[in-house]
Amino acid sequence: MRRWLTSQPIQQTVFLGPALLVYAVVMVVPFLLGLYYSFTNWNGVSSHIGWVQLQNYKTILTDDPDFGRSFWFTARFTVAVVAISNALGFAIAYLLSKPMKTRNVLRTVFFMPNVLGGLLLGFIWRFILTQSFPAIGQATGIGFFKLAWLSTEATAFWGLVIVSVWQGAGYLMVIYIAGLTNVPSDMLEAAAIDGATGWQILRTIILPLIMPAVTVCLFLSISWTFKSFDLNFSLTQGGPFKSSQSVAMNIYYEAFKNNRYGLGTAKAFIFFVVVTVITMVQVSITKKREVEM
């Protein structure tokens, strides 16, 4: 009995079993149920569930322009936020990895926006963009502050980008700092002694050695921005005229506002497949560029 209790399968079951059970209940079962509902016309409330096979997917691909527009907006939004937030996060990390007295304070300041929740952050920036900026623009005459940030398609898009970058760049900064601290200092000193410029050191030594951090940061920022909902909901609510409606918000409205749960879960499954493929491609590309220290 003691040998059986101390065997590896039993120990794995005892220690991993509860975690696997919780994961299955919270993640796997809802995913499979959602996949099932995507083939039905269930409204989310009724006890009657009609099987419609692939009709929901046909409707999405042929007769739902709003979903296509939200997908195009989300793709543009993701490209802009991922590029800017990673570039800014790396630039801040590179500067704050240099010896300076206030670098710990500055790291804290840049990381603090990430602590705020998306809904609260959206409401704060909504007040700033609609109340504070116009007042500053009226007092100073600077055109940047006079823009109707949430009233036009272009300004609403860039308003969301600015707030998203402001929130996420600090978190990416921490990951990049961790990667930069692992770069051997003797290698950098040897390159400097050999006459390499700062740009050459950055391009040929630092960037290749921190590619694992780049992989993680790109993966996180792509998944965050593609799934963006709370900030989008509190800042613009998809307006004006659904021009800034993300895919996650479109799915939410379809399932819980229009009471077409089956169609909403079909959209969610398509969205899941697209995000999975994009992140897998990104990870495979950046993994190939990683080098051993």
Residue pairs with C-beta under 8 A, 6 or more apart in sequence:
4 10
34 265
34 268
34 269
35 265
35 269
37 49
37 261
37 262
37 265
38 56
38 57
38 262
38 265
38 266
38 268
38 269
39 51
39 52
39 53
39 54
39 56
39 262
39 266
40 49
40 50
40 51
40 52
40 262
41 49
41 50
41 52
41 55
41 56
41 260
41 262
41 263
42 48
42 49
42 50
42 261
42 262
43 259
43 260
43 261
43 262
44 255
44 256
44 259
44 261
45 259
52 262
56 262
56 263
56 266
57 266
57 270
59 263
60 67
60 263
60 266
60 267
60 270
66 242
66 245
66 250
67 247
67 250
67 267
69 242
69 243
69 245
70 242
70 245
70 246
70 247
70 249
70 250
71 247
71 274
73 157
73 243
73 244
73 245
73 246
74 225
74 226
74 228
74 246
74 247
74 248
76 157
77 157
77 160
77 161
77 164
77 225
77 228
77 246
78 222
78 225
78 226
80 161
81 161
81 164
81 165
81 168
81 221
81 225
82 218
82 221
82 222
82 225
84 161
84 165
84 169
85 164
85 165
85 168
85 169
85 172
85 221
86 172
86 214
86 217
86 218
86 221
88 165
88 169
89 168
89 169
89 170
89 171
89 172
89 173
89 175
89 176
89 217
90 172
90 173
90 176
90 217
92 110
92 169
92 170
92 173
93 172
93 173
93 174
93 176
93 177
93 180
94 176
94 180
94 202
94 206
96 103
96 106
96 107
96 110
96 173
96 177
97 103
97 177
97 180
97 181
100 106
107 173
107 174
107 177
110 169
110 170
110 173
111 170
111 171
111 173
111 174
112 170
113 121
113 166
113 167
113 170
114 167
114 168
114 170
114 171
116 124
116 167
117 230
118 167
118 228
118 229
118 230
118 231
118 234
119 230
119 231
119 233
119 234
120 234
121 163
121 167
121 231
121 234
122 163
122 230
122 231
122 232
122 233
122 234
122 235
123 234
123 235
125 159
125 163
125 235
126 150
126 234
126 235
129 149
129 150
129 159
129 235
130 149
130 150
133 145
133 146
133 147
133 149
134 145
134 146
136 142
136 145
137 143
137 144
137 145
137 146
137 147
138 146
147 155
148 155
149 155
149 156
149 158
149 159
150 156
150 159
150 235
150 236
150 239
150 240
151 240
152 240
153 240
153 241
153 243
153 244
156 236
156 239
156 240
156 243
156 244
157 243
157 244
159 235
159 236
160 231
160 232
160 235
160 236
160 244
163 231
163 235
164 225
164 228
164 231
167 231
168 221
168 224
171 220
172 217
172 220
172 221
175 213
175 216
175 217
175 220
176 210
176 213
176 217
178 213
179 209
179 210
179 212
179 213
179 214
180 206
180 210
180 213
182 209
182 210
182 293
183 205
183 206
183 209
183 210
184 293
187 205
188 201
188 205
188 206
191 200
191 201
191 204
191 205
192 201
196 204
196 205
207 214
208 289
208 290
208 291
209 291
209 293
211 286
211 289
211 290
211 291
212 290
214 286
215 282
215 283
215 286
215 287
215 290
218 282
218 286
219 279
219 282
219 283
222 275
222 278
222 279
222 282
223 275
223 279
226 247
226 271
226 275
226 278
227 248
227 275
228 246
228 248
229 246
229 248
229 249
229 252
232 238
232 244
232 245
232 246
232 248
232 249
233 249
233 252
236 244
238 244
238 245
238 246
238 249
238 250
238 253
239 245
245 253
247 267
247 271
248 271
250 267
251 264
251 267
251 268
251 271
252 264
254 260
254 263
254 264
254 267
255 261
255 263
255 264
255 265
255 268
256 264
258 264
